[in-house]
């Protein structure tokens, strides 16, 4: 990751973002019913050194600024699988869950103290099947699949956020979960699936494999924009390069959550379209 890591000050690019972006972030207009439904998002969330990539941070911040400030955010991250679906802690300032290892100590001290989200947690639980009680892990804060992109998108940390677990890694299950959350968008709640368009450590180690991740990325965005949800749920059989691009399902299936929460998958727009270390960090907005 030496291409963008600031070894003299880890997260130095994030410090620079805060210095110049906080006034705009605090002044951002809050969503109103007249704005209509917020989109659903799929974000390739990156790792802590994302906070050293100035372009990535700027792209994420601009993305957040392109919409009214949401009344709340629900994130389904690749890094939390629990069945039945469960919620993270919603108290103000619940400590983050630093679910990564081997990085500079500063990454384990950066805060993202979001406001109380108790009402949001109740609203999310209320959208889910009443026959399936939703457990809340009150001491589990946001993991890096949630807080890393949100630190850039909403750096003022002034939006209530709740993380919702993946009940399984089955694409159909995530699609169905997204559909159950769809109505929240009409209330100014932003629904985010957080994964990675391709997630290949093999390609990071061996750039000669990058053709596989490129092929998968091109197939996926083509299927998304055609609204071919059947192909996307059957990606193991249909997608090129899948064994390299997604050896496991965890970073792919949040895309199905995003599509399930959308009204029309064919409206998908690539908000971020870059390759980092042989992997696609494509992130999309869907109406």
C-alpha positions in Angstrom: 0.0 0.0 0.0 3.0 2.2 -0.3 1.4 3.9 -3.3 -0.5 6.2 -1.1 0.3 5.6 2.6 1.7 8.6 4.4 4.3 6.9 6.5 5.2 10.1 8.3 1.6 10.6 9.5 -0.8 7.7 9.0 -4.3 9.1 8.1 -2.7 12.4 7.2 -4.9 12.7 4.2 -7.9 12.3 6.5 -6.6 15.0 8.7 -6.4 17.3 5.6 -10.0 16.4 4.6 -11.3 17.3 8.1 -9.4 20.6 8.0 -11.0 21.7 4.7 -14.3 19.8 4.6 -15.9 20.1 8.1 -17.6 23.5 7.5 -19.4 22.1 4.4 -20.2 18.9 6.2 -21.8 20.7 9.1 -23.7 23.0 6.9 -25.1 20.3 4.6 -28.8 20.5 4.1 -30.8 17.8 6.0 -33.2 15.6 4.0 -36.8 16.7 3.8 -39.8 14.7 2.5 -40.0 16.9 -0.6 -36.6 15.5 -1.6 -38.2 12.0 -2.2 -36.5 8.7 -1.4 -32.8 8.7 -0.9 -30.9 6.2 -3.1 -29.4 3.0 -1.9 -25.6 2.7 -2.1 -23.0 0.1 -2.5 -19.6 1.2 -1.3 -16.2 -0.5 -1.7 -15.1 0.4 1.8 -11.4 -0.1 1.7 -9.1 -0.7 4.7 -7.7 1.8 7.2 -5.1 3.2 4.8 -8.0 4.4 2.7 -7.6 7.4 5.1 -4.2 8.1 3.3 -5.7 8.1 -0.2 -6.6 11.7 -0.9 -8.5 10.9 -4.1 -10.6 8.2 -2.5 -11.4 10.4 0.4 -12.4 13.3 -1.8 -14.6 11.0 -3.9 -16.4 9.7 -0.9 -16.9 13.2 0.6 -18.2 14.5 -2.8 -20.6 11.5 -2.9 -22.0 12.4 0.5 -22.4 16.0 -0.4 -24.3 15.1 -3.6 -27.3 14.2 -1.6 -29.2 15.8 1.3 -27.8 14.8 4.6 -29.7 11.7 5.7 -31.8 11.5 8.9 -30.1 8.2 9.6 -27.9 5.6 8.0 -28.2 1.8 8.1 -25.1 -0.1 7.0 -24.8 -3.8 6.2 -21.0 -4.6 6.1 -19.1 -7.5 4.8 -17.5 -7.9 8.2 -20.5 -8.9 10.3 -22.4 -12.1 9.8 -24.9 -13.0 12.5 -28.2 -14.8 12.3 -30.9 -13.8 12.8 -30.2 -10.2 11.7 -28.8 -8.2 14.6 -28.1 -4.5 15.3 -25.0 -2.8 16.6 -25.0 -0.5 19.6 -27.0 2.7 19.1 -26.0 4.8 22.1 -24.2 8.0 21.3 -20.4 7.5 21.0 -20.5 3.7 21.1 -16.8 2.7 20.7 -15.8 1.6 17.3 -15.0 -2.0 16.6 -11.4 -2.0 15.2 -11.7 -5.3 13.4 -8.3 -5.3 11.6 -4.7 -6.0 12.5 -1.2 -5.2 11.5 -1.7 -1.5 10.9 -0.1 1.6 12.5 -1.4 2.2 16.0 -3.0 5.5 15.0 -5.7 3.7 13.1 -6.9 2.2 16.4 -7.4 5.6 18.0 -9.2 7.5 15.3 -12.7 8.3 16.6 -16.1 8.4 14.8 -18.5 9.3 17.6 -21.9 9.3 16.0 -25.0 10.7 17.8 -27.6 8.6 19.5 -29.4 6.2 17.1 -31.9 4.6 19.4 -34.9 5.8 17.4 -33.2 4.6 14.2 -32.5 1.2 15.7 -36.2 0.8 16.7 -37.3 1.9 13.3 -35.0 -0.7 11.6 -36.2 -3.4 13.9 -39.7 -2.5 13.2 -39.2 -3.0 9.4 -38.1 -6.6 9.9 -40.4 -9.5 10.4 -41.9 -9.3 13.8 -41.8 -13.1 14.0 -38.0 -12.9 14.0 -36.8 -10.8 17.1 -33.9 -8.6 16.3 -31.1 -8.8 18.9 -29.0 -5.7 19.6 -25.4 -6.1 20.5 -25.2 -2.9 22.7 -21.4 -3.1 23.1 -20.6 -3.7 19.4 -19.7 -0.5 17.6 -19.4 0.1 13.9 -16.8 -2.0 12.2 -14.4 -0.7 9.5 -16.8 -1.6 6.7 -19.0 1.1 8.2 -16.9 3.7 9.8 -14.1 4.0 7.3 -16.2 5.2 4.4 -18.5 7.2 6.6 -15.6 9.1 8.1 -15.1 10.5 4.7 -18.7 10.8 3.5 -20.0 12.4 6.7 -16.8 13.6 8.5 -18.8 15.7 11.0 -20.1 12.4 12.5 -23.5 14.1 13.0 -25.8 11.5 11.4 -27.2 8.6 13.5 -25.8 5.3 12.2 -26.7 1.7 13.0 -25.1 -1.4 11.6 -27.2 -4.4 10.6 -25.7 -7.8 10.4 -25.8 -10.1 7.4 -28.1 -13.0 8.4 -26.2 -15.3 5.9 -23.9 -15.1 2.9 -26.6 -16.3 0.6 -27.2 -13.7 -2.2 -31.0 -14.3 -2.1 -31.1 -13.7 1.6 -29.3 -10.3 1.2 -31.6 -9.4 -1.7 -34.6 -10.1 0.5 -33.2 -8.1 3.4 -32.6 -5.1 1.2 -36.2 -5.3 0.0 -37.4 -5.2 3.6 -35.3 -2.1 4.2 -36.5 -0.3 1.0 -39.2 1.7 2.6 -36.7 3.4 4.9 -35.4 5.4 2.0 -38.7 7.3 1.8 -38.0 8.5 5.4 -34.6 10.0 4.6 -32.7 7.0 5.8 -29.7 6.0 3.7 -29.3 2.3 3.1 -25.7 1.2 2.4 -24.3 -2.2 1.5 -20.6 -2.1 2.2 -18.3 -4.6 0.6 -15.8 -4.6 -2.3 -16.6 -4.9 -6.0 -13.6 -7.3 -6.2 -11.8 -8.6 -3.1 -8.7 -10.5 -4.2 -5.6 -10.8 -2.0 -4.2 -13.0 -4.7 -4.3 -10.2 -7.2 -2.6 -7.9 -4.7 0.2 -10.4 -4.4 0.3 -11.2 -8.1 -0.7 -8.3 -10.4 -0.7 -10.8 -13.3 -4.1 -12.0 -12.0 -5.7 -8.5 -12.5 -7.4 -9.6 -15.7 -9.7 -11.8 -13.6 -10.8 -8.9 -11.4 -11.3 -6.6 -14.4 -13.5 -9.2 -16.1 -15.6 -9.7 -13.0 -16.0 -5.9 -12.5 -17.1 -5.4 -16.1 -19.5 -8.3 -15.9 -21.0 -7.1 -12.6 -21.6 -3.5 -13.6 -23.1 -4.6 -16.9 -25.5 -7.0 -15.1 -26.4 -4.3 -12.5 -27.2 -1.7 -15.2 -29.4 -4.2 -17.1 -31.2 -5.1 -13.9 -30.2 -8.7 -14.3 -30.7 -9.6 -10.6 -31.0 -13.3 -11.5 -27.5 -13.4 -12.9 -26.1 -11.4 -10.0 -27.5 -13.8 -7.5 -26.1 -16.7 -9.5 -22.7 -15.1 -9.8 -20.8 -18.2 -8.9 -22.0 -19.9 -12.1 -22.3 -16.8 -14.3 -19.5 -14.4 -13.6 -16.0 -14.5 -15.2 -13.0 -14.5 -12.9 -15.1 -15.2 -9.9 -12.7 -17.6 -8.1 -10.0 -14.9 -8.1 -12.2 -11.9 -7.7 -14.3 -13.3 -4.9 -12.9 -16.4 -3.3 -15.4 -15.9 -0.5 -18.9 -14.3 -0.7 -18.7 -11.8 2.2 -17.5 -8.8 0.2 -19.8 -9.4 -2.8 -23.2 -10.1 -1.2 -23.7 -6.6 0.2 -24.2 -5.6 -3.4 -27.4 -7.6 -3.4 -28.6 -5.8 -0.3 -28.1 -2.5 -2.2 -30.1 -3.8 -5.2 -32.8 -5.2 -3.0 -33.3 -1.8 -1.3 -33.4 0.0 -4.7 -36.6 0.8 -6.6 -35.0 0.3 -10.0 -31.6 -1.4 -10.3 -31.2 -0.2 -13.9 -30.7 3.3 -12.5 -27.3 2.4 -11.1 -24.5 4.9 -11.5 -20.9 4.3 -10.8 -20.0 7.0 -8.3 -16.4 5.7 -7.9 -14.7 3.7 -10.6 -11.1 3.0 -9.9 -8.6 0.1 -9.6 -6.4 -0.1 -6.5 -3.9 -2.9 -6.0 -5.5 -4.9 -8.8 -9.0 -4.7 -7.3 -12.0 -2.7 -8.3 -13.2 -0.1 -5.8 -16.3 0.6 -7.9 -19.1 2.1 -5.7 -22.6 2.7 -7.0 -25.7 4.8 -6.4 -29.1 3.2 -7.2 -32.5 4.7 -7.1 
